[in-house]
Amino acid sequence: MEIVHVYTKKRNEFGRQCNFSDRPAELHVDILPDPSLASNFIERDPCDIPIQCTQEMSEHEVNTERFESDTRGINHVEGGWPKDVNPQEMEQTIRFRKKVEKDEHYFSTIMQLGSNMEHCIKQNNAINIYQEYFEEEEVVEESEEQPSAKTINVFRDPNEIKRTATCLSWHPDGSCKLAVAYSSLGFQNISPDMSYDSYIWDIENPNKPEMTLKPVSLLVCLEYNPKDSHILVGGSYNGQIAYWDTRKGSQPVEMSTIEHSHRDPVYKVIWLQSKTGTDTFSASTDGPIYALQRNPFFPKNFLTVADWTARIWSEDIKESSIMWTKYHMAYLSDGCWSPVRPSVFFTVKMDGTLDVWDFLFKQNDPTLSLKVCDEALNSLRVQDNGRFLACGSQLGTATLLEISPGLCTLQRNEKALATAMFERETKREKILEARHREMRLKERSRSEQSKDEDTKEGDGEESVEELATRTEAEFYEIVEAELKKRAKEQEKKEKDVCEEKEV
């Protein structure tokens, strides 16, 4: 049954009737342009403009609220004890077990549970549900597509005086944030108006940084703590080391004292593997190495970048590197390994180029060379999934790139092939090193023999005083002979002049 109620109202209660008529347009408000508001305008970059056959009438955007998820597990070791029994006290647990075993239902209960437990044990012995039967086979076939990379986002220094993005660090949980250290590396090139701030960016919001870090000096390097994502450590231009806790604000929590700090800018700071997870290692500008990283699959081999070339070293070889790239026309400023492929590493150069190297495919030239920007690239960092990488430029621009799947997917037998190549190159360098050592020993023995011969020959020679006296006498003899020679020449010239006058 539908319930309906009708409301009634008289016509004269609706108010006066509207009478519309035609009339010219009238200007009620005129808002003049304000040039001062132009400085607040932020250009959207990148900007997506869809083109359709129909006219675009409206646009709607919705951003959902971001939340952090966390996965936690519980390891159940022992339980079922009453509240009045402390499991840590052995006497109480023994007394309780004896009490339970005297119960008349204890034997029947154990027999009933025993059959169920035996069934579960037999199932576990028959098959292990957690075993990876095809672990070695879970590799993707080599793709036929050409290596490539595309730009995803660009994060620019928000300050008016642009600085170099000297270091990049990905957030250890989820890689949704990117910490960027900004500094000016030119000698005495820091102006009084230059900002000291560095920033943490959300990779989906390039317009405004998520958090600002305020050091006492320009930050040259910055690293997230892999065990605690709220902690960062940074190295300053003045040589100090500073710690930040993002839960406690933008100011550093702790800093190293001036007398126990570096004397030059801190170009690299890393977290060390320790029980506490709070130990760090820092390096300043005393040798010429701009980047250093161990291979994540083969820790015995590590990559260095210096000046015009990148080199791969082995801990077994101290004298020389086992592999190296060609010498480039532009300086190499940074480099790192791929976290998912043992044979791939990345380098950036001062001409704004990103090079991707795959030494199993090609050793003389990079597999992919990409011009990222027109200014110099100073820093590089790859996400843990190996798919996204960020490059920092001299003008403070951090460019986020996505590389093609072939460069971030483990290939068939890649680990075995990389192992064989490392071992082969290490063995070759060992042979060359042994040969060079043998040649140095021979040369040293020859030099020692020649020294002995010179010593024997010098036993019958005159003393230092006698040598000095003889040398002085020879010098004066030469001077006297030269004076006599000049006197004779002068006398001859005068004689010739006299003869010409007589003629």
C-alpha positions in Angstrom: 0.0 0.0 0.0 1.6 3.3 -1.1 1.1 6.3 1.2 0.7 9.6 -0.6 0.2 13.1 0.8 -0.7 15.9 -1.5 0.5 19.5 -0.6 -1.7 22.3 -2.0 -0.9 26.0 -2.2 -2.8 29.0 -3.7 -1.5 30.8 -6.7 -1.1 34.1 -5.0 1.3 32.5 -2.4 3.9 31.8 -5.1 4.9 35.4 -5.3 5.0 37.9 -8.1 5.0 36.5 -11.6 8.2 36.9 -13.5 8.0 39.0 -16.7 11.1 38.6 -19.0 12.0 41.2 -21.6 15.0 41.8 -24.0 17.6 44.5 -23.1 21.3 45.1 -23.9 24.1 43.4 -21.9 25.4 45.2 -18.8 28.8 45.1 -17.1 28.5 44.8 -13.3 32.1 43.8 -12.2 35.5 44.3 -14.0 38.4 42.4 -12.4 41.7 43.8 -13.8 44.8 41.4 -14.2 47.3 41.3 -11.3 50.9 40.8 -12.6 52.1 39.9 -9.1 50.0 36.6 -9.2 52.1 35.3 -12.1 54.9 34.2 -9.8 52.5 31.8 -8.0 51.7 30.0 -11.3 53.2 26.5 -11.5 53.4 24.9 -14.9 52.2 21.4 -15.0 54.9 19.1 -16.3 54.3 16.5 -17.7 50.9 17.5 -19.1 48.6 14.9 -20.7 46.2 16.4 -23.4 43.8 13.9 -24.9 42.4 14.7 -28.4 39.0 13.5 -29.4 36.7 14.1 -32.3 34.2 15.7 -29.9 34.7 18.9 -27.9 36.0 18.4 -24.4 33.3 19.8 -22.0 34.5 19.0 -18.5 37.2 17.2 -16.5 37.0 15.5 -13.1 39.8 14.2 -11.0 39.7 12.1 -7.8 42.6 11.2 -5.6 42.0 8.4 -3.1 43.6 8.7 0.3 46.9 6.9 0.6 47.4 4.4 3.4 50.3 2.2 4.5 49.8 -1.5 4.8 52.0 -3.8 6.9 52.2 -7.6 6.9 53.0 -9.2 10.2 53.2 -12.8 11.3 53.1 -14.7 14.6 55.4 -17.6 15.5 53.6 -19.8 18.0 56.1 -21.7 20.0 54.4 -23.0 23.1 51.0 -22.4 24.7 48.0 -23.9 26.5 49.3 -23.2 30.0 46.9 -21.9 32.7 47.3 -18.4 34.0 48.7 -19.5 37.3 51.6 -21.4 35.6 54.6 -19.6 34.3 56.0 -21.5 31.2 59.5 -20.1 32.0 59.6 -21.9 35.4 60.6 -25.5 34.9 59.3 -26.7 38.3 55.8 -25.3 37.7 55.6 -26.9 34.3 56.8 -30.3 35.6 54.3 -30.2 38.4 51.4 -29.3 36.0 52.4 -32.1 33.6 52.3 -34.7 36.4 48.9 -33.4 37.5 47.5 -33.7 34.0 49.0 -37.2 33.4 47.2 -38.5 36.5 43.8 -37.5 34.9 41.7 -40.5 33.8 40.8 -38.9 30.4 44.5 -38.1 29.6 45.2 -41.5 27.9 42.1 -41.5 25.7 42.7 -37.9 24.6 46.3 -38.6 23.7 45.3 -41.6 21.6 42.7 -39.7 19.8 45.1 -36.8 19.0 47.8 -39.2 18.1 46.0 -40.6 15.1 45.3 -37.1 13.7 48.9 -36.1 14.2 50.2 -39.3 12.5 48.0 -38.5 9.5 49.4 -35.0 9.3 53.0 -36.2 9.6 52.5 -38.7 6.8 51.1 -35.9 4.6 54.2 -33.7 5.3 56.5 -36.6 4.4 54.6 -37.2 1.2 54.7 -33.6 -0.2 56.1 -30.3 0.9 53.6 -27.6 0.0 56.3 -24.9 0.4 58.9 -26.5 -1.9 59.8 -24.7 -5.1 60.0 -27.6 -7.6 60.7 -25.4 -10.7 62.8 -22.7 -9.1 65.6 -23.0 -11.7 63.1 -22.9 -14.5 61.3 -19.7 -13.5 63.1 -17.5 -16.0 61.7 -15.7 -18.9 62.8 -16.4 -22.4 64.9 -13.7 -24.1 62.6 -11.1 -25.7 63.1 -9.9 -29.2 62.2 -6.3 -28.5 65.0 -3.6 -28.6 66.2 -2.2 -25.3 64.5 1.1 -24.5 63.6 3.5 -21.7 60.9 6.2 -21.3 60.5 9.1 -18.9 57.8 8.7 -16.2 58.2 11.9 -14.1 60.5 14.9 -13.6 61.2 16.3 -10.1 62.7 19.8 -10.2 64.5 21.8 -7.5 61.8 24.2 -6.2 64.2 26.9 -5.3 65.0 29.9 -7.5 68.7 29.3 -7.5 69.1 25.8 -9.0 71.5 23.3 -7.4 72.9 19.9 -8.5 71.0 16.8 -7.6 74.1 15.1 -6.2 72.6 11.9 -4.7 69.3 9.9 -4.9 68.0 7.3 -2.5 64.8 5.1 -2.8 62.5 4.5 0.1 63.2 0.9 1.3 59.5 0.0 1.7 57.5 0.0 -1.6 59.8 2.5 -3.4 57.1 5.1 -3.5 59.3 7.9 -2.2 62.6 9.3 -3.5 65.0 11.3 -1.3 67.2 13.8 -3.3 70.2 15.6 -1.9 70.9 19.0 -3.5 74.3 20.7 -3.5 76.6 23.0 -5.4 79.9 21.3 -6.2 81.7 24.2 -7.7 84.6 25.6 -5.6 83.5 28.7 -3.8 80.3 28.7 -5.9 77.8 28.9 -3.0 75.9 32.2 -3.0 74.5 33.6 0.2 70.9 33.3 -1.2 71.3 29.6 -2.0 69.0 27.3 -0.1 70.5 24.5 2.0 67.3 22.3 1.9 67.0 18.8 0.4 63.7 17.0 -0.2 61.8 13.8 -0.1 59.5 13.4 -3.1 56.4 11.2 -3.7 57.0 9.8 -7.2 53.4 10.4 -8.1 53.5 14.1 -7.2 56.3 16.1 -8.9 54.8 19.5 -8.2 55.6 19.7 -4.4 58.0 17.7 -2.2 56.5 15.6 0.5 59.1 16.6 3.2 61.9 19.1 3.5 65.3 18.2 5.2 67.1 21.2 6.7 70.9 20.6 7.1 73.4 23.1 8.4 75.3 22.7 5.2 74.5 21.6 1.6 73.9 17.8 1.4 76.1 16.0 -1.1 74.9 12.5 -0.3 71.8 11.0 1.4 70.8 7.4 2.2 67.7 5.7 3.7 68.3 3.1 6.5 67.3 -0.3 5.0 66.1 -1.5 8.4 64.2 1.6 9.5 62.6 3.6 6.7 62.2 6.7 9.0 65.9 7.2 9.4 68.2 8.8 6.9 71.9 9.7 7.0 73.5 12.5 5.0 77.0 13.8 4.2 77.4 17.6 4.0 79.6 19.8 1.9 81.4 20.9 5.1 82.4 17.3 5.9 79.8 16.7 8.7 77.6 13.6 8.9 73.9 14.1 10.0 71.0 11.8 10.9 67.3 12.5 10.4 64.2 10.9 11.8 61.2 11.8 9.6 58.9 11.3 12.5 60.7 14.1 14.4 60.6 16.9 11.8 62.9 18.4 9.2 65.8 19.3 11.6 68.7 16.7 12.0 68.5 14.6 15.1 72.2 14.2 15.5 75.4 15.5 13.8 79.1 14.7 13.9 81.3 17.3 15.6 83.5 19.4 13.4 86.8 18.1 14.9 85.7 14.5 14.1 84.4 15.1 10.6 85.8 15.1 7.1 87.8 18.1 5.9 86.3 17.9 2.4 82.7 17.3 1.1 81.3 13.8 1.9 80.6 12.3 -1.5 79.4 8.9 -0.3 77.7 7.5 2.8 76.3 3.9 3.2 74.7 1.8 5.9 76.8 -1.2 7.1 75.3 -4.6 7.9 75.4 -4.8 11.7 73.2 -6.1 14.6 72.0 -2.6 15.5 71.6 -1.4 11.9 73.0 2.0 12.9 76.6 1.8 11.7 77.6 3.9 8.6 80.6 4.3 6.3 81.5 7.7 4.7 84.0 8.7 2.1 85.4 12.1 1.1 87.3 13.5 -1.9 90.8 12.0 -1.0 91.4 9.3 -4.3 89.4 9.8 -7.7 86.5 7.3 -7.3 83.0 8.7 -7.8 81.0 5.5 -7.4 81.6 2.1 -5.7 79.1 -0.8 -5.4 79.4 -4.6 -5.0 77.5 -6.9 -7.4 74.3 -8.0 -5.6 74.7 -11.5 -7.0 78.5 -11.9 -6.7 79.7 -9.8 -3.8 83.3 -10.7 -4.6 83.1 -8.5 -7.7 82.4 -4.7 -7.5 82.0 -1.8 -9.8 83.9 1.5 -9.7 83.4 4.7 -11.8 86.2 7.2 -12.2 86.9 10.0 -14.7 86.4 8.5 -18.2 85.8 4.8 -17.6 83.9 2.2 -15.4 85.7 -0.9 -14.1 84.8 -4.2 -12.6 87.2 -5.6 -10.0 87.6 -8.9 -8.1 88.8 -9.2 -4.5 91.3 -11.9 -5.7 93.1 -9.4 -7.9 94.8 -6.4 -6.2 96.8 -5.0 -9.1 94.2 -4.4 -11.8 90.6 -4.6 -12.8 89.2 -7.7 -14.6 86.9 -5.8 -17.0 86.5 -2.2 -18.1 84.6 0.0 -20.5 86.1 2.1 -23.2 87.3 5.6 -22.4 84.6 8.1 -23.1 84.9 11.7 -24.3 82.8 12.9 -21.3 83.4 12.4 -17.6 81.6 9.5 -15.9 80.0 10.8 -12.7 78.1 7.8 -11.2 77.2 4.1 -11.7 75.4 1.2 -10.1 74.5 -2.5 -10.7 71.1 -3.8 -11.7 69.4 -5.4 -8.6 67.7 -8.1 -10.8 70.3 -8.9 -13.5 73.9 -9.8 -12.5 75.4 -8.8 -15.9 73.8 -5.3 -16.2 75.0 -2.0 -14.8 74.2 1.6 -15.4 76.5 4.7 -15.8 75.7 8.4 -16.3 78.0 11.0 -17.9 78.6 14.8 -17.8 77.1 15.2 -21.2 73.6 14.2 -19.9 73.7 10.6 -21.3 72.6 7.4 -19.5 74.3 4.2 -20.6 73.0 0.7 -19.9 75.7 -2.0 -20.2 75.1 -5.8 -20.6 78.5 -7.4 -20.8 77.1 -10.8 -21.7 75.6 -9.2 -24.9 78.2 -6.5 -25.7 81.4 -5.3 -23.9 82.8 -2.6 -26.1 79.6 -0.4 -26.3 76.6 0.1 -24.1 73.4 -1.9 -24.9 71.3 1.3 -24.6 72.5 4.9 -24.7 69.9 7.5 -23.8 70.1 11.3 -23.8 68.2 12.2 -20.7 68.8 16.0 -20.6 71.1 18.7 -22.0 72.9 19.4 -18.7 75.3 17.1 -16.8 74.1 14.1 -14.9 75.7 13.7 -11.5 73.8 10.9 -9.7 71.9 7.6 -10.5 69.9 5.1 -8.4 67.8 2.1 -9.4 64.7 0.8 -7.7 64.8 -2.7 -6.1 62.6 -4.1 -8.8 65.1 -3.0 -11.4 62.4 -1.4 -13.6 62.6 2.2 -12.5 65.7 4.4 -12.2 66.2 8.0 -11.3 68.9 10.4 -12.7 69.9 13.6 -11.0 71.2 16.5 -13.1 73.4 19.6 -12.5 70.4 21.9 -12.5 68.6 20.0 -9.8 66.3 17.9 -12.0 65.6 14.3 -11.0 64.3 12.3 -14.0 62.4 9.1 -13.3 62.8 6.5 -16.2 61.2 3.1 -16.9 63.4 0.7 -18.8 62.2 -2.1 -21.1 61.4 -5.5 -19.6 64.3 -7.2 -21.4 66.8 -5.1 -19.3 65.1 -5.9 -15.9 64.1 -9.6 -16.4 66.5 -12.4 -15.5 67.5 -14.2 -18.7 68.1 -17.9 -19.1 71.4 -19.2 -17.6 72.4 -15.6 -16.9 73.9 -16.4 -13.5 75.9 -19.3 -14.8 77.2 -17.3 -17.8 78.1 -14.3 -15.6 79.9 -16.6 -13.2 81.9 -18.2 -16.0 82.9 -14.8 -17.4 84.0 -13.4 -14.0 86.1 -16.5 -13.4 87.6 -16.5 -16.8 88.6 -12.8 -16.6 89.9 -13.2 -13.1 92.1 -16.2 -14.2 93.4 -14.2 -17.1 94.4 -11.2 -14.9 96.0 -13.6 -12.4 98.2 -15.0 -15.2 99.1 -11.5 -16.3 99.8 -10.4 -12.8 102.1 -13.4 -12.2 104.0 -12.5 -15.5 104.4 -8.9 -14.5 105.6 -9.9 -11.0 108.2 -12.2 -12.6 109.4 -9.4 -14.9 109.7 -7.0 -12.0 111.8 -9.5 -10.1 114.2 -9.9 -13.0 114.5 -6.2 -13.4 115.2 -5.8 -9.7 117.9 -8.4 -9.8 119.5 -6.7 -12.8 119.5 -3.3 -11.1 121.1 -4.9 -8.0 123.8 -6.5 -10.0 124.6 -3.2 -11.8 124.8 -1.5 -8.4 127.3 -4.1 -7.2 129.5 -3.7 -10.3 129.5 0.1 -9.9 130.5 -0.3 -6.3 133.4 -2.6 -7.2 134.6 -0.2 -9.9 134.4 2.8 -7.5 136.7 1.2 -4.9 139.9 2.4 -6.7 138.7 5.8 -7.6 139.8 9.1 -6.1 138.1 10.7 -3.1 135.6 13.5 -3.2 138.1 16.2 -2.2 140.5 15.0 -4.9 137.8 14.9 -7.5 136.7 18.5 -6.6 140.4 19.8 -6.8 141.0 18.1 -10.2 137.7 19.5 -11.6 138.5 23.0 -10.4 142.0 22.8 -12.1 140.5 21.6 -15.3 138.0 24.4 -15.3 140.6 27.1 -14.9 142.7 25.5 -17.6 139.8 25.7 -20.0 139.1 29.4 -19.1 142.8 30.3 -19.6 142.9 28.5 -23.0 139.7 30.4 -24.1 141.2 33.7 -23.0 144.4 33.0 -25.0 142.3 32.1 -28.0 140.3 35.3 -27.9 143.5 37.3 -27.5 145.0 35.8 -30.6 141.8 36.5 -32.6 141.8 40.1 -31.4 145.5 40.5 -32.4 144.8 39.1 -35.8 141.9 41.5 -36.4 144.0 44.5 -35.4 146.8 43.3 -37.8 144.3 43.0 -40.7 143.0 46.5 -40.1 146.5 47.9 -40.2 147.3 46.2 -43.5 144.1 47.6 -45.0 145.0 51.2 -44.0 148.5 50.8 -45.5 147.0 49.6 -48.8 
